[in-house]
Amino acid sequence: MADWVLKRTAARVVVLDQHGHVLLLEARDPADASKGQWWEIPGGGIEQGETSAEAARRELYEETGIVEAEIGPCVWTQHSKFTFAGWKFDQHEHVHVAWTDRIDLSTRKPGGLEAFEAMAFGGHHWWGLNELLDSDVQVLPRRLREFLPDLVAGELPTSPLDITHIDPDMWF
């Protein structure tokens, strides 16, 4: 494991279809099988000169191949510390909401996964709200189930909500 920590700002996106289903990507850490699998919203680091909305659009394309989404406002922020592929990350995240018609991602290719992402992602699923709330799968962001119902109902916060999950160990 790296001794140094990559500090960065990232953008993520909660993608909702016309029926209020949320798109989550199945993931695992290719360097640590003990973490098991989880389901996460698309996202990644913001590149120099990008806004968080531009980064959210780019990351959505890179991880799913989706280009026909309306990227909405930043609705949540969070501070996240985690390890992935043997590297430690300390990042501040801007989470946008986006809307698109349901897209069959089995007919799409991601637009540019990094090597570790290609090893990490195992699939995708359009989760219905009740299906997700009733499941016990691990999700990222960790407080997704708590804040997602308002987005599905079309109730967007007037300013981004801090959804940071406080964990004394914090490193995921």
Secondary structure, DSSP 8 states (H G I E B T S, - for coil): --SSEEEEEEEEEEEE-TTS-EEEEEEE-TT-GGG-EEEE--EEE--TT--HHHHHHHHHHHHH-----EEEEEEEEEEEEEEETTEEEEEEEEEEEEE-----GGG---S---HHHHHHEEEEEEE-HHHHHH----EESTTHHHHHHHHHTT---SS-EE-----SS---
